[in-house]
Amino acid sequence: MKQIIFGIRFTGLALTILPAIFVFAGLMPFQTHKLLMTIGCILWFVPVLFPRAKANES
């Protein structure tokens, strides 16, 4: 389970960092950048809640 959450969080981090680099290099339009950054933020922060919620149940 931890590996799955790590994979999801790593994907979210990549979607937060890479679009900024692509826009800076002129390889991606800004509208796509905003969409990918939003998805990346959700994928980065939401999985953090799952281990904490399980820890509070115990």
Backbone as a chain_set.jsonl record, in Angstrom:
{"seq": "MKQIIFGIRFTGLALTILPAIFVFAGLMPFQTHKLLMTIGCILWFVPVLFPRAKANES", "coords": {"N": [[0.816, -1.193, 0.0], [1.972, 1.224, 0.763], [3.805, 1.614, -1.293], [2.158, 2.085, -3.477], [0.903, 4.485, -2.753], [3.191, 6.07, -2.609], [3.935, 6.04, -5.325], [1.758, 7.384, -6.49], [2.016, 9.883, -5.263], [4.553, 10.637, -6.205], [4.04, 10.85, -8.936], [2.242, 12.995, -8.838], [3.998, 14.977, -7.888], [5.764, 15.14, -10.04], [3.981, 16.081, -11.986], [3.638, 18.568, -10.988], [6.079, 19.846, -11.155], [7.257, 19.439, -13.771], [5.472, 20.64, -15.812], [5.889, 23.407, -15.374], [8.528, 23.739, -16.16], [8.294, 23.032, -18.858], [6.591, 25.053, -19.85], [8.206, 27.275, -19.426], [10.227, 26.674, -21.244], [8.822, 26.954, -23.54], [7.4, 24.868, -24.637], [4.862, 24.077, -23.988], [1.462, 25.1, -23.818], [0.044, 27.707, -21.732], [-2.497, 27.209, -20.659], [-2.751, 24.402, -20.597], [-0.727, 23.939, -18.821], [-1.802, 24.997, -16.415], [-3.901, 23.185, -15.959], [-2.523, 20.703, -15.653], [-0.926, 21.313, -13.445], [-2.876, 21.663, -11.471], [-3.991, 19.074, -11.32], [-1.668, 17.736, -10.534], [-1.192, 18.905, -8.008], [-3.388, 17.949, -6.567], [-2.915, 15.17, -6.724], [-0.552, 15.103, -5.296], [-1.088, 16.053, -2.682], [-3.485, 14.837, -1.645], [-3.129, 11.948, -1.204], [-1.624, 12.012, 1.14], [-3.348, 12.186, 3.234], [-4.449, 9.648, 3.673], [-2.678, 7.702, 5.066], [-2.491, 9.057, 7.505], [-5.119, 9.146, 8.366], [-5.613, 6.447, 8.851], [-3.809, 6.021, 10.91], [-4.95, 7.514, 12.92], [-7.228, 6.053, 13.46], [-6.358, 3.793, 14.783]], "CA": [[0.0, 0.0, 0.0], [2.844, 2.397, 0.813], [4.411, 1.811, -2.596], [1.141, 2.674, -4.342], [0.764, 5.886, -2.354], [4.42, 6.74, -3.034], [3.851, 6.219, -6.775], [0.78, 8.438, -6.769], [2.603, 11.153, -4.832], [5.652, 10.968, -7.111], [3.405, 11.32, -10.162], [1.757, 14.341, -8.56], [5.139, 15.885, -7.823], [6.242, 15.332, -11.414], [3.019, 16.938, -12.668], [3.753, 19.907, -10.446], [7.36, 20.436, -11.547], [7.548, 19.391, -15.207], [4.784, 21.638, -16.641], [6.521, 24.724, -15.236], [9.728, 23.717, -17.006], [7.861, 23.004, -20.253], [6.087, 26.377, -20.204], [9.375, 28.144, -19.498], [10.947, 26.354, -22.477], [7.952, 27.227, -24.678], [6.936, 23.6, -25.2], [3.506, 23.777, -23.531], [0.652, 26.307, -23.602], [-0.205, 28.002, -20.325], [-3.76, 26.585, -20.243], [-2.422, 23.015, -20.265], [0.089, 24.044, -17.611], [-2.686, 25.162, -15.259], [-4.624, 21.933, -15.746], [-1.607, 19.689, -15.128], [-0.521, 21.726, -12.1], [-3.998, 21.375, -10.57], [-4.021, 17.622, -11.137], [-0.48, 17.388, -9.765], [-1.383, 19.302, -6.603], [-4.341, 17.007, -5.967], [-2.23, 13.878, -6.564], [0.535, 15.226, -4.332], [-1.542, 16.307, -1.322], [-4.577, 13.978, -1.176], [-2.676, 10.678, -0.606], [-1.054, 12.225, 2.472], [-4.42, 12.04, 4.219], [-4.806, 8.254, 3.929], [-1.945, 7.085, 6.189], [-2.804, 9.765, 8.732], [-6.455, 8.744, 8.798], [-5.481, 5.096, 9.41], [-3.09, 6.132, 12.173], [-5.889, 8.058, 13.916], [-8.208, 5.016, 13.788], [-5.744, 2.784, 15.677]], "C": [[0.863, 1.262, 0.0], [3.482, 2.676, -0.537], [3.429, 2.459, -3.571], [0.978, 4.158, -4.027], [2.003, 6.674, -2.768], [4.394, 7.011, -4.538], [2.896, 7.327, -7.171], [1.361, 9.801, -6.405], [3.747, 11.574, -5.753], [5.109, 11.476, -8.44], [2.877, 12.738, -9.981], [2.875, 15.36, -8.495], [5.689, 16.172, -9.216], [5.299, 16.245, -12.191], [3.021, 18.359, -12.116], [5.022, 20.593, -10.948], [7.527, 20.519, -13.069], [6.778, 20.407, -16.052], [5.396, 23.039, -16.545], [7.77, 24.813, -16.117], [9.337, 23.766, -18.479], [7.322, 24.358, -20.708], [7.257, 27.345, -20.344], [10.151, 27.93, -20.799], [10.098, 26.62, -23.722], [7.396, 25.983, -25.34], [5.484, 23.285, -24.869], [2.727, 25.08, -23.378], [0.289, 26.468, -22.122], [-1.485, 27.337, -19.82], [-3.539, 25.126, -19.844], [-1.596, 22.964, -18.98], [-0.794, 24.146, -16.373], [-3.44, 23.88, -14.942], [-3.719, 20.873, -15.116], [-1.126, 20.037, -13.72], [-1.625, 21.434, -11.085], [-4.086, 19.885, -10.281], [-2.837, 17.17, -10.283], [-0.619, 17.742, -8.297], [-2.323, 18.342, -5.89], [-3.657, 15.663, -5.717], [-1.124, 13.945, -5.523], [0.005, 15.3, -2.903], [-2.616, 15.339, -0.805], [-4.085, 12.654, -0.59], [-2.038, 10.83, 0.771], [-2.096, 11.957, 3.547], [-4.691, 10.582, 4.586], [-4.001, 7.61, 5.056], [-2.265, 7.767, 7.523], [-4.172, 9.378, 9.255], [-6.409, 7.337, 9.422], [-4.774, 5.133, 10.763], [-4.027, 6.647, 13.282], [-6.931, 7.025, 14.336], [-7.653, 4.025, 14.801], [-5.685, 3.243, 17.097]], "O": [[0.541, 2.244, -0.669], [3.684, 3.835, -0.901], [3.821, 3.285, -4.394], [0.923, 4.987, -4.934], [1.891, 7.811, -3.225], [4.787, 8.091, -4.979], [3.181, 8.114, -8.074], [1.212, 10.763, -7.158], [3.89, 12.76, -6.048], [5.65, 12.423, -9.012], [3.042, 13.585, -10.859], [2.729, 16.479, -8.987], [6.037, 17.309, -9.532], [5.751, 17.087, -12.967], [2.453, 19.259, -12.733], [5.026, 21.808, -11.144], [7.902, 21.569, -13.591], [7.376, 21.002, -16.949], [5.416, 23.775, -17.532], [8.027, 25.843, -16.741], [9.976, 24.464, -19.266], [7.571, 24.767, -21.842], [7.294, 28.145, -21.278], [10.668, 28.881, -21.385], [10.6, 26.522, -24.841], [6.963, 26.038, -26.491], [4.924, 22.33, -25.407], [3.263, 26.062, -22.866], [0.236, 25.496, -21.368], [-1.546, 26.939, -18.656], [-4.095, 24.672, -18.844], [-1.753, 22.058, -18.161], [-0.556, 23.451, -15.385], [-3.6, 23.529, -13.773], [-4.112, 20.218, -14.151], [-0.941, 19.145, -12.892], [-1.343, 21.005, -9.966], [-4.237, 19.479, -9.128], [-2.99, 16.317, -9.408], [-0.212, 16.969, -7.43], [-2.083, 17.965, -4.743], [-3.793, 15.081, -4.641], [-0.79, 12.923, -4.923], [0.575, 14.685, -2.002], [-2.638, 15.055, 0.392], [-4.59, 12.255, 0.459], [-1.928, 9.844, 1.5], [-1.753, 11.544, 4.655], [-5.122, 10.306, 5.705], [-4.605, 7.01, 5.945], [-2.304, 7.104, 8.559], [-4.367, 9.289, 10.468], [-7.094, 7.075, 10.411], [-5.107, 4.358, 11.66], [-3.898, 6.253, 14.441], [-7.465, 7.103, 15.442], [-8.41, 3.473, 15.6], [-5.201, 2.513, 17.962]]}, "num_chains": 1, "name": "protein.A"}
